[in-house]
Amino acid sequence: MLKPLPLVLALALPLVLAGTVSSPAVATGAEAAPRGAIAAVERPAPASVFRPTVDQQGAARMVYGVLSDSRYAYTPKPLDDTLSSAILRRYLEMLDGQRLFFTRADIDGFGAYQSRFDDAIKGQSLQPAFDLYTRYMQRVDERVRFARERLKGEFDFSTDLVWRYEREDAPWAADSAELDALWEKYVKNDWLRLQLAGRQPDEIRRTLDKRYAQMATRVAQLKPEDAFESFMNAYTESIDPHTAYMSPRSAENFNMSMRLSLEGIGAVLQSQDDYIVVRTLVPGGPAALSGQISVGDRIVAVGQGDGPMVDVIGWRIDDVVRLVRGAKGTTVRLDTLPVAGGVDGEHRIVAIVRDRVKLEEQAARQQIIDADGKRIGVIRLPTFYVDFEAKRRGDADARSATRDVARLLAELKGQKVDGVVVDLRGNGGGSLTEAIELTGLFIDAGPVVQVREAGGRVSVESDDDRGVAWDGPLAVLVDRSSASASEIFAAAIQDYGRGLIIGETTFGKGTVQNLVDLDRFQANRDPRFGQLKLTVAQFFRIDGGTTQFNGVVPDLAFPVTLDADEFGESTYDNALPASRIPPAAHREYGNFAPMLLALAQRHEARVAKDTEWQWWREDVARFRKEREEGTISLNEAERRAEREETEARRVARVAERKRLGLDDGLPSRADDGLQADERSVVEQVADEEAAENHIDPLLRESAHVLADALGLLSRDQQLAAQVLPQTRRATLWAD
C-alpha cells in the first residue's frame, strides 16, 4: 500500500543540480600534485551493448503496477499495444527530436518494437529498449565522425542553400547519404558563424573538431541507467505529461533542489572540454572559506581523506560530483589547476572538510525599485521549495519558500516600501503545501485551492493561520513559464481580489503529483529502484475554475513571447482538458475591474516612451519571426549583411543606454560564434551576475503599474470604495 508522501507540483524535472557540488571545507596545503600519486582508474567508456539490470526490470514492473491502478493514478491507462506504440514514438522524440541521427530505415526497423514495449515493461526483457538506445549512440558516433572528417575540406558559401534548424516535423532522412547532406549544412552553419566572427580557418577547424569530439564523448559517457530512465519516461509521459520516473541519482538531485541544501564543499561545477571546472562558489561554503579554490579552476583528481587520488579528466560531471559530495565532517582532497595558470600550470592540492551547504541560487530574494516616487519591493521566487525531510521530522526551522518570503517581507516593511511585486516568471512549481502557505502570507485564513482526486472526491486546501505578513498593495508578475504551484498562488490572489496579476497567461498545468519512493515497496534501506512522480489529482481554483490547459489570465497583459500552440500545457497531445467544479466559499478583498482600463492606458502611454521596453518588443517580434521561419541562410554575403545590421543595432543600443543613464554593467558583446561551454567560465559567471542584478523592463514596468494603482486609489476616494470596498484605503488591500 502506498504511504502518503509530499504533494509535489513541478513543471519539469531535469537533473536539478546534477552539476552542483556544495560542501563545507577547510583548505590545507597548496603543493603541486605529483602525477604518479594519482590512482589509475579506468575512464568511462561506452558499452557496445547496454543490458538492463535485475533492479531495472523490477522497477519497471513496479511503475507499471502503479500507473495501471486507478487507486493511485489519476488517469490510469492499460499497458497494451496501443500504448506501446505511443511509448515508441515518445522514446524516439526524446532521443532524436530534431531528426539528425536516425534514418527512415532505422525508424522502419524500430517498428518491430511497437507491440513489444508493453510486454517488456510488464516483465519480459527490457533489452529492446536498450538496443534502440545503443543504436542511437552508434548513429551519433557516425555523425560525429562524418562532421570531423568534413572539417578537413573546404566550403563554398556563395550558394543559396539554407539550414533548417527547426526539424521536429521534418521527414526522416531516407538513408545515410541524405543524412550526410543534412550534416553538410549543419557543419557549414557552424563554420560560417565562426568565420563571420572573424576567426581564421585553422582556428575554426580546431574549435569545431573539439566541439564535435565533445559530442561523441558525451554519448560515450552514457550508461545503462540513462537508457532505462529515458525509456521509462517515454512510458510515464505517454500516460500524462507530468508523470515521470527518476532514477536513484535523479531522485537524490531532485530532493536536494527542493530542500536547497546538501552536504559537500559548496561549489557548482560544470564540464568544459575534458575537465570539470568550478563555475561558482557558494558564499560562506567550505570551498569559498578555504581561500584555495577560485571560479574557473579545473579539478583533475579527487581523493577521499588520506586515500589515493582518482584521475577524473574525461569523466562525466555527475560521476565527479558523487566523489566530491560526502558526509558532513569528512575530508575531500582536490587536485586542481588554478585558473590563472591554465591547463599547463602548476597543480595545487586542496583539502576541504565537507559541511552542510545552503543552495541560495534558487532561494527567494528581494530588491527595491523606485517607481514614480513609490518604493516598490520585489520578491523574486524561482521555485516553491521546501525541505520535506526536515518538515516530516517536525523541524520548526525547516527551510521553505514561505519562511524565506516571510522574512523578506519583514525586511521590506522595515524599509518602508509602498507595495510589493512577487516575481514568479520562470517559476515552474514545487510544493503544493508551499503554494498554500505562501498564499497565507497575503490573505487571512481561508481556502486556497480545491483538489479533486482520482475517485472524484474534492477537498478544499486552506490557509488556517490568522493574520497576514503583508496587507498592502500587491502585484504578481507571471509569464508563460510560470506553472503549477505558481498558478495556484496567482489564481488565489486573483480570486480573492488581493492583488493584480501582471504579465503573460501562465503555462496551464493544473495537476497534482505525488512522489512515490519505489524502494518503500521492498523496505530497501539503500536506493535501488528510484522514484515515481505520479499524477494523483487535479487542482481547481476557489472560484471553481481551473488553471489546467488555460492557465491564469493576467489582469494586465504584457505582449506574449510564445503562443499557446508553441509552449505550455496546450501543446501536449495527452493533456487533460479544462473543466469546472462548484466554487468554494471565500471572501473578496477587492475588485480591480473598475481601474483596469485606467491602468492599461497609463501602461501603454509609459511603455511607448520606454526605450528598453520598445527594444524588448522589437526583439520578441524578431525572435517570433525567426522561429516561425525555422531556417537560416548559408550564403556568406547574406549572413554578413545580417550580422552587420545586428551589430550596428547592438552598438547603437549600448550608446543609447549610456546616454539615458541606463548603463548598469549589463554585458553586451558581438556574437563570437562559440557555444556557452566554449567560453571562459569566469566571463560567463560575471555576465550572469550582471544580468541578475539588472532590472529588466518588464519588472520595472510591473512596479510602475502597481505604483499607478496606488496613485489612482489615493487620489480617487470613489474609485477606492469600488475597488477596495472593505478598507476604502489605498494603502490597505487586506484587512
C-alpha positions in Angstrom: 0.0 0.0 0.0 1.3 3.4 -0.9 2.1 5.6 2.0 1.2 9.3 1.8 4.1 11.4 0.5 4.6 15.1 -0.2 2.3 16.5 -2.8 4.6 18.0 -5.4 3.8 20.3 -8.3 6.6 20.6 -10.9 6.6 21.7 -14.5 9.7 19.7 -15.3 12.2 17.5 -13.6 15.6 17.8 -15.2 18.7 16.6 -13.4 18.4 19.5 -10.9 21.8 20.4 -9.6 23.3 17.4 -11.3 26.3 19.7 -11.8 26.2 21.2 -8.3 28.6 20.3 -5.5 28.1 22.1 -2.2 30.0 21.5 0.9 32.0 23.0 3.8 35.7 23.0 3.9 39.0 24.0 5.3 41.9 24.1 2.9 45.2 22.6 3.9 48.2 22.7 1.7 49.0 24.0 -1.8 51.7 21.9 -3.2 51.8 20.6 -6.8 50.4 17.2 -7.2 52.9 14.6 -8.4 51.1 12.8 -11.3 52.3 9.5 -10.1 50.2 9.9 -6.9 47.0 9.6 -8.9 45.4 6.2 -8.9 45.0 4.5 -12.3 41.2 4.4 -12.6 39.7 3.5 -15.9 37.9 6.4 -17.6 34.2 5.8 -18.5 33.9 4.0 -21.8 30.9 3.2 -23.9 29.5 -0.2 -23.7 29.0 -1.9 -27.1 25.6 -3.2 -25.9 23.7 -1.9 -22.9 21.8 -4.5 -20.8 19.1 -4.0 -18.2 19.8 -5.0 -14.6 17.5 -7.0 -12.4 16.7 -3.9 -10.4 15.6 -2.1 -13.5 13.3 -4.9 -14.5 11.9 -4.8 -11.0 11.5 -1.0 -11.1 9.7 -1.2 -14.5 7.2 -3.7 -13.1 6.5 -1.5 -10.0 6.0 1.5 -12.2 3.5 -0.5 -14.3 1.7 -1.6 -11.2 1.2 1.9 -10.0 0.3 3.6 -13.3 -2.3 1.0 -14.2 -4.1 1.1 -10.9 -6.9 3.6 -10.5 -6.4 3.8 -6.8 -3.2 5.7 -7.4 -3.1 7.2 -10.9 -5.4 10.0 -11.8 -5.6 8.8 -15.4 -4.7 5.1 -15.4 -4.1 3.6 -18.8 -3.9 -0.1 -19.8 -0.4 -1.0 -20.9 -1.3 -2.6 -24.3 -0.1 -2.5 -27.9 -1.7 0.9 -28.4 0.2 2.5 -25.5 3.4 0.6 -26.6 3.2 2.4 -29.9 2.9 5.7 -28.1 5.9 4.8 -26.0 8.0 4.1 -29.1 7.0 7.5 -30.6 8.0 9.4 -27.4 11.2 7.5 -27.0 12.3 8.5 -30.5 11.3 12.1 -29.8 13.5 12.1 -26.7 16.5 10.6 -28.4 16.3 12.3 -31.8 13.7 15.0 -31.6 15.5 17.1 -34.3 15.8 14.1 -36.6 19.5 14.4 -37.1 20.7 10.9 -36.4 18.2 8.1 -37.4 17.3 7.3 -41.0 13.9 6.2 -42.3 15.3 2.7 -42.5 16.1 2.9 -38.7 12.6 4.1 -38.0 11.0 1.3 -40.0 13.2 -1.2 -38.3 12.1 0.1 -34.9 8.5 -0.6 -35.9 9.1 -4.1 -34.7 9.1 -2.7 -31.1 5.6 -1.1 -31.5 3.9 -4.1 -29.9 6.8 -5.3 -27.6 7.5 -2.4 -25.2 4.3 -3.2 -23.2 5.4 -6.8 -22.6 9.0 -5.6 -21.8 7.7 -3.3 -19.0 5.3 -6.0 -17.6 8.1 -8.4 -17.0 9.7 -9.6 -20.3 13.2 -8.4 -21.2 13.8 -4.6 -21.5 16.6 -5.4 -23.9 14.7 -4.0 -27.0 14.6 -0.6 -25.3 18.3 -0.8 -24.6 19.0 -2.0 -28.1 17.3 1.1 -29.5 19.3 3.3 -27.2 22.6 1.6 -28.3 21.6 2.2 -32.0 21.1 5.9 -31.1 24.6 6.1 -29.6 26.1 4.4 -32.7 24.3 6.9 -35.0 25.6 9.8 -33.1 29.1 8.5 -33.3 28.7 8.1 -37.1 27.5 11.6 -37.5 30.4 13.0 -35.4 32.9 11.1 -37.5 31.3 12.5 -40.7 31.4 16.0 -39.3 35.0 15.8 -38.1 36.1 14.4 -41.4 34.2 17.1 -43.3 36.2 19.8 -41.5 39.3 18.7 -43.4 37.8 20.0 -46.7 36.7 23.4 -47.9 33.3 25.1 -48.0 31.5 27.2 -50.6 29.4 29.9 -49.1 28.3 31.5 -52.3 25.3 29.2 -52.8 21.7 29.9 -51.9 21.5 26.9 -49.5 19.6 27.3 -46.2 19.9 25.3 -43.0 16.5 24.3 -41.4 17.2 24.2 -37.7 13.6 23.6 -36.6 13.3 20.0 -37.6 10.7 18.4 -35.2 8.3 18.0 -38.1 10.8 17.3 -40.8 10.8 13.9 -42.6 13.4 11.4 -41.6 16.4 11.2 -43.8 15.9 8.3 -46.3 19.4 6.9 -45.8 23.0 7.8 -44.7 23.6 9.8 -47.9 20.7 12.1 -47.1 22.0 12.4 -43.6 25.4 13.4 -45.0 23.7 16.2 -47.0 21.9 17.3 -43.9 25.1 17.3 -41.8 27.0 19.1 -44.5 24.6 22.1 -43.9 24.9 21.6 -40.1 28.7 21.9 -40.3 28.6 24.7 -42.8 26.4 26.8 -40.5 28.8 26.2 -37.5 31.8 27.2 -39.7 30.1 30.3 -41.2 29.1 31.6 -37.8 32.8 31.4 -36.6 34.0 32.8 -39.8 31.7 35.8 -39.5 33.1 36.3 -36.0 36.5 36.9 -37.6 38.1 33.6 -36.8 40.7 32.1 -39.2 40.3 28.6 -40.9 42.8 26.8 -38.7 41.2 28.2 -35.5 37.7 27.3 -36.8 38.8 23.7 -37.6 40.3 23.3 -34.1 37.2 24.8 -32.4 34.7 22.7 -34.3 36.7 19.5 -34.1 36.8 19.9 -30.4 33.1 20.6 -30.3 32.2 17.6 -32.3 34.6 15.4 -30.3 32.9 16.5 -27.1 29.5 15.5 -28.6 31.0 12.0 -29.1 32.4 12.0 -25.6 29.1 12.9 -24.0 27.5 10.0 -25.8 30.3 7.6 -24.9 29.8 8.5 -21.2 26.1 7.4 -21.3 25.3 4.5 -19.1 22.6 1.8 -19.0 21.0 3.9 -16.2 20.5 6.7 -18.7 18.9 4.4 -21.2 16.5 3.0 -18.6 15.5 6.4 -17.3 14.8 7.7 -20.8 12.7 4.7 -21.7 10.7 4.8 -18.5 10.0 8.5 -19.1 8.8 7.7 -22.6 6.3 5.3 -20.8 5.3 7.7 -18.0 4.8 10.7 -20.4 2.6 8.5 -22.5 0.3 8.4 -19.5 0.2 12.1 -18.9 2.7 15.0 -19.5 3.8 15.3 -15.8 4.2 11.8 -14.6 7.9 11.0 -14.5 10.4 8.3 -13.4 13.5 9.3 -11.6 16.5 7.0 -11.2 18.0 6.9 -7.7 20.6 9.5 -8.7 18.0 11.8 -10.3 15.8 11.5 -7.2 18.7 12.5 -5.0 19.3 15.6 -7.0 15.6 16.5 -7.0 15.4 16.2 -3.3 18.4 18.4 -2.9 16.9 21.0 -5.2 13.7 21.0 -3.1 15.4 21.5 0.3 18.0 23.9 -1.1 20.8 22.2 0.8 23.3 19.3 0.6 26.5 18.1 2.2 29.6 18.9 0.2 32.1 21.7 -0.4 29.9 24.5 -1.7 30.9 24.7 -5.3 28.9 24.5 -8.5 30.7 22.5 -11.2 30.4 22.3 -15.0 32.1 20.3 -17.8 34.4 22.1 -20.2 36.4 20.2 -22.7 37.7 17.1 -20.8 37.8 19.0 -17.5 35.4 19.6 -14.6 35.6 23.4 -13.9 34.5 25.3 -10.8 31.6 27.5 -12.0 30.6 29.3 -8.8 31.4 29.1 -5.1 28.6 29.2 -2.5 29.3 32.2 -0.3 30.2 31.0 3.2 30.6 27.4 2.0 33.8 25.3 2.7 35.3 25.9 -0.7 34.9 29.7 -0.5 36.1 29.8 3.1 39.2 27.8 2.2 40.5 30.6 0.0 42.2 27.9 -2.1 39.5 27.4 -4.8 38.5 30.0 -7.4 36.0 30.2 -10.2 37.5 28.7 -13.3 39.8 26.3 -11.5 40.0 22.8 -13.1 39.6 19.7 -11.0 41.8 16.9 -12.4 41.7 14.4 -9.5 39.7 13.7 -6.3 40.8 11.9 -3.1 38.8 10.8 0.0 40.6 11.6 3.2 44.1 10.1 3.1 43.1 7.8 0.3 44.6 7.8 -3.3 43.8 10.5 -5.8 41.5 9.4 -8.6 42.1 11.0 -12.0 38.7 12.5 -13.2 39.8 14.0 -16.5 37.3 13.0 -19.1 34.7 11.9 -16.6 31.1 12.9 -16.8 30.1 15.5 -14.3 27.7 13.6 -12.1 30.4 10.9 -11.5 32.8 13.6 -10.3 30.0 15.2 -8.2 29.5 11.9 -6.4 33.2 11.9 -5.5 33.2 15.4 -4.3 29.9 15.3 -2.3 30.0 13.5 1.0 29.0 13.4 4.7 29.5 16.5 6.9 32.8 16.4 8.7 34.6 14.2 6.2 37.6 15.5 4.1 37.9 15.5 0.3 41.2 16.4 -1.4 41.1 18.1 -4.8 44.0 18.2 -7.3 43.3 21.5 -9.2 44.8 23.5 -12.0 44.3 27.1 -10.9 42.6 29.3 -13.5 45.5 31.8 -13.6 47.9 29.1 -14.7 45.8 27.4 -17.4 46.0 23.7 -18.3 49.8 23.7 -18.3 50.1 25.5 -15.0 51.2 24.2 -11.6 48.9 21.8 -9.7 47.5 22.6 -6.3 46.3 20.1 -3.7 43.4 21.4 -1.6 41.9 19.6 1.4 38.4 20.6 2.3 36.2 19.4 5.2 32.7 18.9 3.9 29.7 20.6 5.6 26.0 21.3 5.1 25.7 24.0 2.5 22.7 26.1 1.6 22.0 26.5 -2.1 21.0 30.1 -2.3 20.8 30.5 -6.1 17.2 29.2 -6.1 16.2 30.9 -2.9 13.8 33.8 -2.7 15.5 37.3 -2.7 14.3 40.9 -2.6 15.2 44.3 -4.1 13.6 47.7 -4.2 12.6 49.7 -7.3 11.7 53.4 -7.3 8.6 53.9 -9.4 7.3 57.4 -9.7 8.3 58.2 -6.2 6.9 55.0 -4.8 9.2 52.4 -3.2 8.2 49.1 -4.6 9.6 45.9 -3.1 10.2 43.0 -5.4 10.4 39.4 -4.2 11.9 37.0 -6.8 10.9 33.4 -6.2 12.4 30.9 -8.6 10.7 27.8 -7.2 8.4 26.6 -4.3 11.0 24.8 -2.3 10.8 23.0 1.0 12.9 20.6 3.0 10.5 17.7 3.0 12.5 15.5 5.4 13.0 18.3 7.9 9.3 19.1 7.8 8.4 15.4 8.3 10.6 15.4 11.4 8.7 18.4 12.7 11.7 20.7 12.5 10.4 24.1 13.3 13.3 25.7 11.3 12.8 23.6 8.2 13.9 25.6 5.1 11.0 26.6 2.9 9.9 29.3 0.4 7.2 30.6 2.7 9.7 31.1 5.6 12.1 32.9 3.4 9.5 35.1 1.8 8.0 36.0 5.2 11.5 37.1 6.3 11.9 39.1 3.1 8.5 40.8 3.6 9.6 41.8 7.1 12.7 43.3 5.7 10.8 45.2 3.1 8.3 46.5 5.7 11.3 47.7 7.7 12.5 49.6 4.6 9.1 51.3 4.3 8.1 50.0 0.8 4.7 51.2 -0.6 3.9 48.0 -2.4 5.2 44.5 -3.2 5.6 42.7 -6.5 6.1 38.9 -6.3 8.0 37.9 -9.4 7.1 34.3 -10.5 8.5 34.4 -14.0 10.1 31.1 -14.9 8.9 29.5 -11.7 7.8 26.0 -12.8 6.3 25.0 -9.5 7.3 23.0 -6.4 5.5 22.0 -3.3 1.7 22.3 -3.2 1.9 22.9 0.6 4.2 25.8 0.0 1.8 27.4 -2.6 -0.9 27.3 0.1 1.2 28.6 2.9 2.7 31.3 0.7 -0.8 32.5 -0.2 -1.5 32.6 3.5 1.1 35.4 3.9 -1.2 37.7 1.9 -4.7 36.6 3.0 -6.3 36.0 6.3 -7.4 32.3 6.9 -9.4 30.8 4.1 -9.5 28.3 1.2 -6.6 28.5 -1.4 -7.2 25.6 -3.8 -9.5 22.7 -4.4 -8.1 19.2 -5.1 -10.1 16.5 -6.9 -8.7 13.0 -6.5 -8.9 10.1 -9.0 -12.1 8.8 -7.3 -13.8 12.2 -7.7 -13.6 13.3 -4.1 -12.9 17.0 -3.8 -11.1 18.5 -0.8 -10.5 22.2 -0.1 -7.0 23.0 1.0 -6.9 26.1 3.2 -4.6 28.6 4.9 -5.5 28.2 8.6 -3.3 30.9 10.1 -5.0 34.1 11.1 -3.4 37.3 10.1 -1.1 38.3 7.2 2.5 39.2 6.7 1.8 41.9 4.1 -1.6 43.8 3.9 -0.5 46.5 1.4 -0.7 46.8 -2.4 0.4 43.6 -4.1 1.1 42.5 -7.7 2.2 39.1 -9.1 4.3 39.1 -12.2 4.0 35.9 -14.3 4.9 34.6 -17.7 4.3 31.5 -19.9 6.8 29.5 -17.8 5.0 30.2 -14.5 3.4 26.9 -13.8 1.7 24.6 -11.3 2.3 25.9 -7.8 2.9 29.4 -9.3 -0.5 29.2 -10.9 -2.2 28.1 -7.6 -0.7 31.2 -5.9 -1.5 33.6 -8.7 -5.1 32.2 -9.1 -5.8 32.5 -5.4 -4.5 36.1 -5.3 -6.7 36.9 -8.3 -9.8 35.1 -6.9 -9.6 36.9 -3.6 -9.1 40.2 -5.3 -6.0 40.5 -3.2 -3.6 41.8 -5.9 -3.1 42.5 -9.5 -1.8 39.7 -11.8 0.5 41.2 -14.5 2.4 39.6 -17.4 1.5 36.7 -19.7 -1.0 33.9 -19.5 0.7 31.2 -17.5 1.6 27.6 -18.5 -1.7 25.8 -17.8 -0.6 23.0 -15.5 -3.4 22.1 -13.2 -2.5 18.6 -11.9 -1.0 17.4 -8.6 1.8 14.9 -8.4 2.8 12.6 -5.5 6.4 11.3 -5.0 6.3 7.6 -4.7 9.6 6.0 -3.4 9.7 2.6 -5.2 12.2 1.3 -2.6 9.5 1.5 0.1 7.7 -1.4 -1.6 10.5 -3.6 -0.6 11.7 -1.7 2.5 15.1 -1.1 1.0 17.5 0.9 3.1 19.6 2.0 0.2 18.1 3.4 -3.0 17.8 0.8 -5.8 14.6 1.4 -7.8 14.2 5.2 -7.9 11.1 7.3 -7.5 7.9 7.9 -9.5 6.4 11.4 -9.7 2.8 10.3 -10.2 -0.2 12.5 -11.2 -2.8 11.8 -8.5 -5.2 14.7 -8.6 -6.3 17.8 -10.4 -6.5 21.2 -8.7 -9.1 23.8 -9.2 -9.4 27.5 -8.3 -11.5 28.5 -5.4 -13.9 30.1 -7.9 -14.5 26.6 -9.4 -12.4 27.2 -12.5 -9.1 25.5 -13.3 -5.7 26.6 -14.4 -5.4 23.3 -16.3 -4.9 23.9 -20.0 -6.0 27.6 -19.9 -3.5 28.9 -17.3 -4.1 32.1 -15.3 -5.0 35.1 -17.5 -3.5 38.3 -16.2 -5.4 41.4 -15.2 -3.0 43.5 -17.2 -1.3 41.6 -20.1 2.2 42.2 -21.5 3.0 41.1 -25.1 3.5 37.3 -25.4 6.8 35.8 -26.3 5.4 32.4 -27.2 1.9 31.5 -28.3 -0.2 28.8 -26.6 0.4 26.4 -29.5 4.2 26.8 -29.1 4.7 26.3 -25.4 2.6 25.3 -22.4 0.1 22.6 -21.4 -1.9 23.1 -24.6 1.0 21.8 -26.6 0.7 18.3 -25.1 -1.4 15.8 -27.0 -2.5 14.0 -23.9 -3.1 17.0 -21.6 -6.3 16.9 -19.5 -9.0 19.3 -20.8 -10.1 22.3 -18.7 -13.2 21.8 -16.6 -15.1 23.3 -13.7 -16.4 22.3 -10.2 -18.5 24.3 -7.7 -16.7 27.2 -6.1 -15.5 27.2 -2.5 -16.9 29.9 -0.3 -14.4 32.7 0.1 -14.3 36.4 0.8 -13.1 39.0 -1.7 -10.8 41.8 -0.6 -11.1 43.8 -3.7 -12.3 44.1 -7.3 -9.8 45.7 -9.6 -12.1 45.7 -12.7 -13.1 49.4 -12.3 -9.5 50.5 -12.6 -8.0 48.1 -15.2 -8.8 50.4 -18.2 -7.1 53.4 -16.5 -4.1 51.2 -15.6 -3.8 49.9 -19.2 -3.9 53.4 -20.6 -1.2 54.6 -18.3 0.8 51.5 -19.1 0.6 52.0 -22.8 1.5 55.6 -22.6 4.5 54.9 -20.5 5.9 52.0 -22.5 5.5 53.9 -25.7 8.3 56.2 -24.3 10.3 53.4 -22.6 13.3 52.7 -24.8 14.2 49.4 -23.3 10.6 48.2 -23.5 10.5 49.0 -27.2 13.8 47.2 -27.7 12.3 44.2 -25.9 9.2 44.3 -28.2 11.4 44.5 -31.3 13.5 41.6 -30.1 10.4 39.5 -29.4 9.0 40.2 -32.8 12.3 39.3 -34.4 12.5 36.1 -32.4 9.0 35.1 -33.3 9.6 35.7 -37.0 12.8 33.7 -37.0 11.2 30.9 -35.0 8.3 30.7 -37.5 10.7 30.5 -40.4 13.0 28.0 -38.8 15.7 28.5 -41.4 19.0 30.4 -41.8 20.9 31.2 -44.9 24.3 29.6 -45.7 25.2 32.4 -48.1 28.1 34.4 -46.6 27.2 37.7 -48.2 23.6 37.5 -46.9 24.7 36.4 -43.5 27.4 39.1 -43.3 24.8 41.8 -44.1 22.5 40.4 -41.3 25.4 40.4 -38.9 26.4 43.9 -39.7 22.8 45.0 -39.2 22.7 43.2 -35.8 26.0 44.6 -34.7 25.0 48.2 -35.7 21.8 47.8 -33.6 23.8 46.4 -30.6 26.3 49.3 -30.7 23.6 51.9 -31.1 21.7 50.4 -28.1 24.9 50.5 -25.9 25.4 54.1 -26.7 21.7 55.0 -26.1 21.8 53.2 -22.7 24.8 55.3 -21.7 23.1 58.5 -22.9 19.9 57.6 -20.9 21.9 56.7 -17.8 20.8 53.1 -18.0 24.3 51.6 -18.1 24.3 49.2 -15.1 27.0 46.9 -16.3 24.7 44.7 -18.3 27.1 42.8 -20.8 26.7 43.4 -24.5 29.0 41.6 -26.9 29.1 40.7 -30.5 28.4 37.1 -31.4 31.7 35.3 -31.1 30.5 32.1 -32.8 31.1 30.0 -29.7 28.8 27.9 -27.6 28.4 28.7 -23.9 30.6 25.9 -22.7 33.4 27.0 -25.0 33.7 30.5 -23.4 35.6 31.5 -20.3 33.8 30.3 -17.2 34.9 33.4 -15.3 33.5 35.6 -18.0 30.2 33.7 -18.1 29.7 34.0 -14.4 30.4 37.7 -14.4 27.9 38.2 -17.2 25.3 36.2 -15.4 25.8 38.1 -12.2 25.4 41.4 -14.1 22.2 40.2 -15.8 20.8 39.0 -12.4 21.3 42.5 -10.9 19.8 44.2 -13.9 16.2 45.4 -13.5 14.6 44.3 -16.8 11.9 46.5 -18.4 9.1 44.0 -17.6 9.9 44.0 -13.9 10.3 47.8 -13.9 7.0 48.2 -15.7 5.2 45.9 -13.2 6.4 48.1 -10.4 5.1 51.2 -12.2 1.7 49.6 -12.8 1.5 48.9 -9.0 2.5 52.4 -8.3 -0.2 53.6 -10.7 -2.8 51.6 -8.9 -1.7 53.0 -5.6 -1.8 56.6 -7.0 -5.2 56.2 -8.6 -6.8 54.8 -5.4 -5.1 57.6 -3.3 -6.5 60.4 -5.5 -10.0 59.0 -6.1 -11.9 58.0 -3.0 -14.9 56.9 -5.0 -12.7 54.5 -7.0 -11.1 53.3 -3.8 -14.6 52.5 -2.5 -15.3 50.4 -5.6 -12.0 48.6 -5.8 -11.4 48.1 -2.0 -14.9 48.1 -0.5 -13.8 46.6 2.8 -11.0 49.1 3.6 -11.5 52.0 1.3 -7.9 52.8 1.9 -5.4 53.0 -1.0 -2.6 51.5 1.1 -4.5 48.7 2.8 -5.5 46.0 0.4 -6.2 43.3 3.0 -7.8 43.9 6.4 
